[in-house]
Amino acid sequence: MNESSGVKRILIIDDASTTRVLLQKLLSKQGYLCTEAKNGEEAVKLYYAQRPDLVTLDIHMDQLSGMSVVQVLLKLDPTARIVVVTSETEKRILDELLRMGVKDVVNKPFESERLYEAIEHALG
C-alpha cells in the first residue's frame, strides 16, 4: 500500500485513550506512522480516507463494536490487515475473529514483543 516510502502506516482503534497512547508510543518507536481513532465510526472513515497498511483494533467499544468494524473493513477492503488488541478471553469470540480474517489477536495486558511479533507477521 505504501511500499514506495517504506514507512508502514497503522490505524490504532481503541476507545481507551491510554491504550491508544501506549500503542502509538510503542509502534512509533518501531518506525510506524500511526493514526488514532477513538471509535468504530471514526475508524471506518479514517480507513477509507487513508488506507493504512495495518489496523490494530479493540473489539469492546461503544457505538460500533470491534466485530462490526472488522466486518465493515473487510467488506470495504478484503485485503485489510487487522490485529485485534483486546482483553477478551472467550475462545469462541477469538476463534470467530480469526475465521473472519483477522491476522492475529494480542491479549491485554500485552508484552511489547508480542505486539511487535503480531504486527510484523500481519505485515509480512
C-alpha positions, -999 to +999 in steps of 0.1 A: +000+000+000+027+025+009+056+005-003+073+034-021+080+054+011+090+023+030+071+036+061+041+015+071+010+033+083-010+019+112-045+029+123-050+024+160-086+019+170-095+018+207-120+038+228-095+039+257-071+069+253-045+053+275-043+023+252-042+044+221-013+065+236+006+034+246+002+017+212+011+050+194+043+052+215+053+016+210+046+015+173+061+049+165+093+038+183+094+009+158+092+033+128+055+031+120+034+061+112+003+060+134-031+075+133-057+071+160-095+065+161-115+066+193-145+046+180-156+024+152-174+050+131-143+073+131-122+043+123-141+033+092-139+069+079-102+071+085-096+037+070-115+047+038-096+080+036-061+068+044-060+031+035-034+022+062-012-008+059-025-023+091-052-018+118-050-025+155-084-028+169-101-033+203-134-053+200-151-038+230-161-003+220-191+019+222-212+029+191-198+004+166-183-028+181-150-041+170-166-072+155-187-048+133-157-028+124-139-060+113-169-069+091-171-034+075-133-031+069-130-065+053-161-058+031-145-024+021-111-040+016-108-078+016-070-075+019-072-054+051-047-065+077-062-064+112-046-072+145-071-073+174-057-060+207-082-069+234-089-080+269-114-106+255-105-141+265-136-161+254-122-186+229-154-187+208-151-150+201-114-151+194-118-180+171-146-162+153-123-131+147-097-153+132-123-170+109-135-136+098-100-127+086-082-110+115-045-117+112-038-121+149-051-115+184-030-099+211-044-101+246-043-072+270-022-066+290+004-074+264+042-076+262+056-052+236+075-080+219+042-100+214+027-069+198+056-064+175+056-100+165+019-099+156+023-067+136+054-080+117+036-113+110+005-095+097+025-071+075+048-099+062 
